[in-house]
C-alpha cells in the first residue's frame, strides 16, 4: 500500500497518483482548477466540532487521533475506496494545515495503514 501526504498548496506532481483532498473546508485562496484534486472527500475529514476542539494544538494530538479514528469507523465505504486506490497505485492525501506532522491527513494515513 502506497500512501503519501502533501499540502494542497504544493504544486501537483506526476508521481502523486490519485489526489484526494481530505479537509472539510476548501483551502483558502486556492482555485479548484489549480489544486488538481481527483476527488474531495470531505466526509472523511474530522467533524467540525472535532476540528474546532483540536485547533492544531500539538498537546491535543494523541486525543485528536483517538477521536478522529472513532469518527472514521462510520465511513467504511470511503475508507475501502481509499484503500483500493492505495493498493492499485499511489494515493496522495491532500491537506491545507501548516503543521505537516500533526494534521488530519497524517492521522488518516496512519489509520489506513494500520487498520
PEHU-V874043 format. One record per residue. N is the residue number from 1. PSI is psi in degrees with one decimal (999 if undefined). OMEGA is omega in whole degrees, 0 to 359 (NA if undefined). Layout:
N_PSI_OMEGA ; N_PSI_OMEGA
//
This chain:
1_128.5_181 ; 2_108.0_180 ; 3_131.8_176 ; 4_159.6_173 ; 5_152.5_184 ; 6_142.8_174 ; 7_135.7_182 ; 8_-20.0_180 ; 9_-15.3_177 ; 10_149.2_180 ; 11_137.2_176 ; 12_147.0_178 ; 13_151.4_179 ; 14_-35.1_182 ; 15_-1.4_181 ; 16_-28.9_184 ; 17_-138.5_181 ; 18_117.7_186 ; 19_120.3_184 ; 20_119.1_174 ; 21_124.9_184 ; 22_30.6_175 ; 23_148.9_179 ; 24_-33.9_181 ; 25_146.0_177 ; 26_137.9_182 ; 27_136.3_180 ; 28_138.3_173 ; 29_10.7_183 ; 30_122.0_177 ; 31_146.9_183 ; 32_-34.6_180 ; 33_-23.5_178 ; 34_-29.8_187 ; 35_-27.0_181 ; 36_50.8_179 ; 37_128.9_177 ; 38_-38.9_178 ; 39_145.9_176 ; 40_107.8_182 ; 41_72.0_181 ; 42_-16.3_179 ; 43_-29.6_181 ; 44_1.0_176 ; 45_156.7_176 ; 46_149.2_177 ; 47_159.4_180 ; 48_-40.9_180 ; 49_-43.6_180 ; 50_-40.9_180 ; 51_-44.5_179 ; 52_-42.1_180 ; 53_-46.4_182 ; 54_-51.2_179 ; 55_22.5_181 ; 56_31.0_177 ; 57_114.7_184 ; 58_-34.5_181 ; 59_-17.7_178 ; 60_-1.6_185 ; 61_-50.6_181 ; 62_-43.3_180 ; 63_-36.0_176 ; 64_-47.9_180 ; 65_-45.9_180 ; 66_-48.2_181 ; 67_-40.2_180 ; 68_-43.6_178 ; 69_-38.1_177 ; 70_-43.0_177 ; 71_-39.1_182 ; 72_-24.4_179 ; 73_-21.8_182 ; 74_4.5_182 ; 75_50.8_185 ; 76_-43.7_182 ; 77_-44.0_180 ; 78_-38.5_179 ; 79_-42.8_177 ; 80_-40.6_180 ; 81_-43.2_178 ; 82_-43.1_179 ; 83_-38.9_179 ; 84_-45.3_179 ; 85_-38.6_180 ; 86_-35.3_181 ; 87_-31.5_185 ; 88_-5.5_181 ; 89_-154.2_181 ; 90_133.7_177 ; 91_126.7_176 ; 92_119.5_177 ; 93_123.9_184 ; 94_141.6_180 ; 95_162.2_182 ; 96_-16.5_184 ; 97_149.8_178 ; 98_-30.9_180 ; 99_110.6_185 ; 100_-8.9_180 ; 101_-39.0_185 ; 102_78.0_179 ; 103_169.3_185 ; 104_-30.9_178 ; 105_-40.4_178 ; 106_-42.3_178 ; 107_-42.5_179 ; 108_-41.1_177 ; 109_-48.3_178 ; 110_-42.7_180 ; 111_-46.3_181 ; 112_-37.0_183 ; 113_-29.0_187 ; 114_-17.6_184 ; 115_999_NA
//
